[in-house]
């Protein structure tokens, strides 16, 4: 079981399908020692049905702590089984996906952001997860779905989930999701940001913790949000495409460490050691050189 001995999640990197892979997280940890890292969203069914191959989906190196497993699903039995199976890997938290608008998610098994329309189920799912793990459980969600996007409806979701489960921390993407007619990429830009909803939650739910996500791209903006009262700030693609301007400044400018002086060359040297150690470990030449080393291209940013 993971030991809670890390700095608080003032800064975290969002779970992103096909992006926050084991390889990216290894690279990110070489740059920042304190940023909280998230896995890609992993469906509970994948964990259950791949029980004999779990290292490929859940394995990570000890250096990646603090790290959060994000799972998705709509079947309580599979969610319970997946949580039990994940325990052996020692994640520091388990997060439940109630924010992904991708048709691959909301249209398959009815989970992701569509679950915001069923807070009773989300509360049940979080209770099931908590009953099967010893680490904190959290929810990542949007501020609404389609025309169910009023502040009162968001408060209703937060209240029902937090009062019916052990969840005390929500990660809030400060846009609603539109489920019909636009792509996941458009869902990250077309619905307007409504940070007033996020800051309203800080005011109206003083016993809960909230991390803000969406539209924040620089460390200056991270610290501005923290100064305005945000408990934590989560970055997505900005942390992937601009690692030196984000992750490279987190430890000193967010957590107060002295500058590490780490260089791109040093990061590449250490990442090569990691890369050489994992090539082909899952058989059939998986992962291959391209799988592992393609993330190093971001170091030129």
N, C-alpha and C positions, 0 to 999 in steps of 0.2 A: 504494500500500500504506500502511496506517495506521502512524503513528509512535507508539511507546509512550512517552509523555511525561506521563502523568497520575498522579495519586495512586492508591495501591493500592485495590482494591475492598472497602474496609472496610464500605461501605454501598452497596447496589444495590436497584433497583426491579425486581420480578419480571416476567418476560414473562407477559402476560395477554391472552388472546384478546378482541378487540373493545375492549380497554381501553388498552393501551400503544401506541396509534396514533402516527403521526407528529405529530399535533396535540397529544396529551397530552405526548409527549416534549419538544416545543418548549416547552410551558408549564412542565414540570418543570425544564428546564434554565434557564429564566429565574429560577427560585426557588433552585436549587442548582447551583453550578458544578462540584462534585466527585462527586456521586452517579453511580454507574454505571447507565446506562439500558439496558434490553433491548427489542428489538422484540417484537411479538406472535410466536407460533410461526408460521412460514411453511413449508408443506410443500415439500419438494424438488421435487415434481411441479409445483406452482404456479410456481416459479421457472423450471423447464425449459420448461413449456408456454406461459408468458407472456413468453418471451424478447424479444418485440417491444414489451413494455409494462412493462418492469421498473422504471422510475422510480416507477410507481404502488405497487409492492410493496416496493422496496428503497431508494428515494430518501430522503435526509434532509439537513438542513442541517449545515454544518461545526460549528455551535455545539453540536450534540448530543453531540459527543465528550466523554467516553469512552462508546462505545455498542457493544453486543453484538448480533449477529444470532443468533436462535435458529431452527434449522431442525429439521424432523421428517421422518422417512421410513423406509422399510424396503427400498428398492431401491438397491443400491450404485452402480449406473451413474448413476441420477438424482441421488443424493447428490453424486457427484463432479462432475457437470455443474453442479448448482446452486451448489456451492462455487466453481467457476471463474467462473461468471457473477457471483457476488456480489463477487468480488475487486475489480472496478472501482469499487465504492462505498466502499471504504476502511473497513470495520468494524474495530474494535479487537480483537475476539475473535469466534469462532464457537462457539456452544453447541448441543449436541445434546439434543433433548427425549426423556428417558426417564422422565418424571414425570407427564404429563398423563393423567388417568383418563377424560376425556370419551369417550362412545361414538362421537362423530364422529371421534375419533382412533384409539382402540384397536380400533374395529370396522371401520375403513377402512384397509386396507393393513397392519394389525397393527403399529402403532407407538405412540409414547407410552410409558406406563408398562409396557405389556406386554413391551417390550423388555428390562426387567430380568430376565425369565425366560430371556434368551438373551445372556449376557455375551460369548460368543464373537463373535456378530454385532456387538454394540456396539463391541467392540475393533476389528473389521474396519472398521466405519463410521468410527470415529474416526481410524484410520490413513488411510483414503481422504480424509477431510476434510483432515487435516494435510498429506497429499501434494499437495493442490491449493490450499493457501493458505500464506501466510507469517506468519499471526498465530496466537496461542495458541488451542488448542481445549479446550473444557470440556464436562462432562456435568452435566445437572440431572436428579435422580432422587428417588424416594421411598425409604423405608427398607425397603420390601417390598411384596409383592402378595398379596392374599388370605391363604391359609395359609402362603405362602412368606415369612414375616416374622420369622424368628429373626435375632439379631445375627450369628451365624455365616454365614447365607446372605447378609446384606448385605456382610459382609467378603469373602466369596467373589466377589461381583459387583465390588466395588472392586478387589480384587487382580487378577482376570482382566482387567478393562478396562485398569487402569493398567500391568500388566505386558506387555500385548500391543499397546499403542498409546502415543502421546506424551502422553496426558492426565495432567496433574499437579494438576488442580483440579476438584473436584466440588462442586456445589451440592446440599445435602441437605435436602429437605422432610421434616421429622421426624415424618411420619405414613406409615403404609402406605396403599396404595390398595385399595379394594374395588371389583371390576370388575362385579359383578352386584347389581342391586337398589337402588342408591342413586345419586343425581345427583352431578354434579361439585361442586355447592355443599355437599352433604352429605359428600362426600369431603374437604372442607376443615374439617369439624367433628366428624364421628362417629368416625372412627378416632382413638384417643388419641395425643397427642404423646408421643414417647419421646426426649427430648433426651439421655438416657443413651447412646443409640446414637450420636448425633452426637459426643458427647464421647469415647466409646470409640474412634471413628475417629481423632480427634486423637491419642489415646494410641498406637494400634496401627499407624498409618501416618504416622510422623513426617516422612517425605519428601514427603508430599502436602499440598495445601492444601484446606481445606474451608470452605465458606460455609454457615451455618445459615439455614433458611427454615421458616416455619410458626409461627403463634401469637405472633409478636413484633409489637407494635403501636405502641410509643412509643420515643422516643430514649433514655429512661432504660433501657428493656429492651435496646436495641441496645448501649448502653455496658456494661450488666451482662454481656451475652453476651461482648463483647470482653474484659472484665476476667477472665472465666472461661476465656479462651483461644481463643475463636472467631477464626478468621482473617478472616472477613467475615460480615456479616449482611444478609439480603435481606428486604425488606418487600414485600407485595403490595397488597391493597386499602386498608390503612391509609395507604399513601403516595398513593393515589388520592383517598380520601375526606377525608383530613386533611392536606393538603399543607403548611399553615403550621406544624402541630405536628410534622411529620416532615421533609419536605424543607427547610422553612424554618429548621430547626435543625441540619441535617447539617453544613454547612460549618464552623460555629462549634463545635458540641459534639462532633462526631465527628472532624473534620479539623483543628480548632484555629485556624481563621481568626478574625479579628476580625469581629464582627457586620456584615453588609453594609448594614443599614438599609433594604433594599428594601421597598417598600410594595405593597399590592394595586393601587393606582392605577398605579404604574409598571409592574408586570407586565402589567396589562390594556392599557396604552398600547403596550407593546412587542409584545404578542401580537396586537393589532389590526393592526399593521404587517405581521406575518407572515401573518395571516389574509387581509388584502387581497391579498397577493402570491400566494396559492395558490388562490384561488377559481377553479374551472373549469379548472385547468391540465391535467386529464386528459380534457377534452372532455365533452360531454353534461351540462354543469353539475355536474361532479364534480371536487373536492368542492364541495358547496354551503354556504351560510351555516350551516345547522344542523349539518352534518357537522363544520365547523371549530370553531364557537364554543360547541358544547354543553359542551365540557370546562371552559369558564370558570366554569360554575356551581359547581365545587368550590372556587373562591376565596372563597366566602362561609363556608366551614367554618372 
